[in-house]
Amino acid sequence: MKFPNDDDGDVLYDPHKEGVDLALPRELGFYCYAANLEVAEKIAARTVLLGFDPDIYDDKANLDPATRFSV
């Protein structure tokens, strides 16, 4: 099996070399950071329109406001 010579290829190659069958469907998780709760809620609402079931996570211990909220 051939993989691209970039970060995507690295992500695919690692499980392949461990014997994972990459032809099988799998569930993937994506996340993004939001500057505040209002932005996180807007992102979540848009992802619902695309058929996803988002969660909003508030990392109160995170002192960096740019990465406190994730969707």
Helices and strands as residue ranges (DSSP letters): H 7-17, E 33-34, H 37-49, E 57-58, E 69-70
